[in-house]
Amino acid sequence: MILQFITWNVSPEIFSFPDWLPLLGGRGVRWYGMLFAASFVVGYIIMLKIFKKENISEKVLDELSSYMLIATVLGARLGHCLFYEPAYYLANPIEILKVWEGGLASHGAAIGIIIALYFFSKKNKRTILWTLDRIVIVVALAGFFIRTGNLMNSEIFGHITDLPWGFKFVRYHDPALNGDPRHPTQIYEGLFYLASFFFLYYSYFKRNMGQKQEGFLFGMFLILIFGIRIIVEFLKEPQVGFESSMALNMGQWLSIPFVVAGLVILYRGRKKLQLKK
């Protein structure tokens, strides 16, 4: 029998604490939260390897990690609230603080990280491109973890498909979707992010691109990550109602400036490199 679709009925919770436990009773540990935290732990280990290679103090890395954590959460949350549902959140500002209820936007995280790293770089007397060239290696890997978390939550999937790897998301209860198999766009994006991580990792450690051409790793990251985002968005269901009437959805419009910025950074970096020769 030929496989027609994959039934996806995975619980978003790994386990729940017993009711009798104080504070934690009845609360569950979710895959998304665990993977989000894992992205910082694994990212720290990789960045430690990078900093040791360049003889930079671990204390500087700890400071960088603090900047990254705050910028990622704050930027991703504000990005979702202001880009996708501004009317609701501006009318109910207290809801913005409820991060645990979901609603994080990668574009907001990207903007928040760039702003935070500008201040970090200035304080530590580094160019912002130097910092970004190194941090994007682990950010690409974090993207893989996040999209895996979306898969475990049965969220952010694609249109109906008759392809044999279409996913029937049993736990997503929406009568309008009819329970038809969908493109597992979380997997499409996640695997591409993972491949981007390996490319950036190889470029830094084997080709020494962090030293050869400032901005190369950051520019490639912008082109790869946001380029695939533009493509995969064509397969996705709208995240909010107003996107249904748009030729390009909000995620695509927000991705275009990042891709253009990546191309400009690569061009300027290559031109600068040629002038030195």
N, C-alpha and C positions, 0 to 999 in steps of 0.2 A: 504493500500500500504506500502510495506517495504521500509524503508529509504535506498537508495543506496549510497549516499554520501552527504556531507554537502557543500553547495556553500558558499565560503568565499569571500565576496566582500566589506570588511570594508576599509574605507579610512585611510591611515596612518596618516592623519592630523586631529587633533581635531577641529581646526578652523584656519582661515587666517585673518590677520589684513587688514583693508581696505587700498586701494592703496594710499589714500591721507595722511596717517600717515607718518611723517618723520622717516627715518631710518627703521621702522618696516613695512612700506607699502608693501603689497603683500607677505610678509613672513608668513609662517604658523607655528603653534605649533604642533609638532608631538607627537604621543603616545609614541614612543620610548624615545624621550628626556624627556617627562614628567615622564615616569616610571623610567628612569635612575636617574633623580633627586629625585624621591620619595624614591628610595632605600637608598639614603643618609639621607633623612629626617627621615624615619622610623628607619633606622639603628642607627642614633644618639639618638633617643628616647630610644631604647632598650639598647644601650651602657650606657646611662645615668643611667638607672635602675641598670645595672651591677656595675657601678662605685660607685653609692650610697650604694649599698649592701656591698661594700668593703671599704667604707669611703675614696674614692679617689677624689681629687679635680676636679671640672668641667673644670678647666683651663687645666688640663692634657688631658681631653677628647677633648677639642677644638684643642689642638696641635695634638692629634692622628688623628682627623678628617681631618686636613690639610694634614698630611702625606698620609692618605688613598686616598683622592680625587686626589692629584697629581699623586700618584703611580698607581692608577687604570686607569686613563685616559692615562697617558704616557705609562705605561706598555702594556695596551690593544692595543693601536695604534701601537706602535713599534712591538709588537708581531705579529699583522696581517701583517704589512709591511715586516718584516724580515722572518717570517715563511711561509707565503703563496705566496707573490709576491715580493721577494727580487730583482729580475732583474729589474722590472719596477720601484720600488721606489728608488733603488740605482741610477738608471739612471735619475730619476725625484725627487730628494730629497725634493723639495718644496711641492710636493703632500702629503708628510707625515703629514704636518701641517693641511691639510684639513680634520679634524676630522668629521666635519658636513656632509661630503659626505658619511660617513659610512666606515666600516672596522675596527672592534675591535675584538681582540682575547682573550678569557678567560684565556688561558695558559700564554699569555704575561702579563695579569693583575695579575695573581697569582704570577709570578716571580717578577714583580714590587712591589707588596704588601709585599712579604717576605723580599726583600731588604730594602724597606723603614722602615718596622717594626723592622728590625735589628738595624738600626740607632736610631729609636725612643726608643727601649728597652734599648740600651746602654746609651743613654742620660738620661733616667729616672731610671736607675739602676734596671731594671727588666730583667729576662731571656726572650729570644725571644719566648720560648714556652709558658710562662705565657701570653704574649700579644696575640699570635696566638690562644691560647685556647679560648680567649674571642672574638676576632674579627671575627673568622670564623662563629660564630653564626649568625651574621648579613650578612656576605658574602653569606651564603647559601640562605638567604631570598632575597638578591640582585639578585642572580642567577634566582630566580623565576620571579622577576620583569623584568629582561633583556630578558628572553625567552618569556615572555608575549609581550614585545615590538617587538621581532622578529615575533611573530604571527601577530601583528597589521601591520607590514611591509610586510607581506606575503613573508617571506624569511627564509632560512635555513630549508627547509622542507625535507620530505623523498621520497622514491621511490613510484612508482605506487602501489596502493592497491585496492582490491575489498571489503575490510572490510567496514561495514556500517558507520563507523566514519571517513572514508577518507575525506580529504578536497580538494575541487576543488578551487584552488587559482586563481580567476578571474583576479586579478590585476597584476599577474606576467606574463609579456608578453615575452614569449620565444617560438617560433614556434616548437622548438625541443622537448618541453615537451608535446605538443599536448593537453594541458588542462585536462589531466587525473587526477582523484582523487589521492591524495598523503597521505602518513603517516604524520599526524600533529606532527612531532617530537618535535616541540617547546613545545607542550602541554605535551608530554611524559616527557621531561626533566624538564620542569617547575614544574610539580606536584611532581616529585621525589625530586627536590630541596626544595620545600615547606615542604615535609615530613621530609627531612633531617634537615631543620631548626627546626621543632617541636621536633625532637629527640635530637638535640644539646641543644635547649632551656630547655627541660625537664631534660637532663643530668646535666646541670649546676645548675638550680634553685632547682630541686627536689632531685637529687642524689648527688649534691655538687661535681661533678667530676672535676671541676676547681681547687679544693683544694686537693682532694684525690689522683689523679694521673696526674701529669704534663705531658702534651702532649696527653692525652686521646682524648680530643675534637678535637684537630688539626688532630691527626692521623685518627680518624673516619671520619672527614670531607674529607680528601684526598681520603680515600678508597671509601666513598659513592659517592661523587660528580664526581670524575674522573673515578670511576668504572662504573657508569651508563653512563658516556660519551662514554666509550669504547663500551658498548653494543648498545646504540642508534645510534652510528655512522654507524653501519652496515645497518641501515635503511635509512640513509641520502643520498641525491644527493651530488656528489663532489662539493666543494666550488670553487676549481680552477682546471684547465685542467689536470695538471700533476698527480692528485690523481687518475684518472681513471685507470691507469696502476698499482696501488699499491695494494698489498694484504691487508694492513692496511692503512687507510688514515692518513694524517698529524695529525688530531685531536687525533686519537688513539695512534700513536707513541708518541705524546707529553704527553698523559695521563698516559702511563705505568710507567714512572719514579715517578710520583706523587703517584700512588697507592702503588708502592714498598716502597717509602719513608714513607707512612702512616703505612704500616705493620711494618717497622723497628722501627718507633717511638712508636707504641703500644707495641711491644715486649720489647723494652728497658725500657719503662715506667713501664710495668708490672713486669719485672725482678727487677727493682730498688725498686718497692713497696714491693716485696717479701723479699728483703734483709733487709728492715727496720723492718719487723715483727719478 
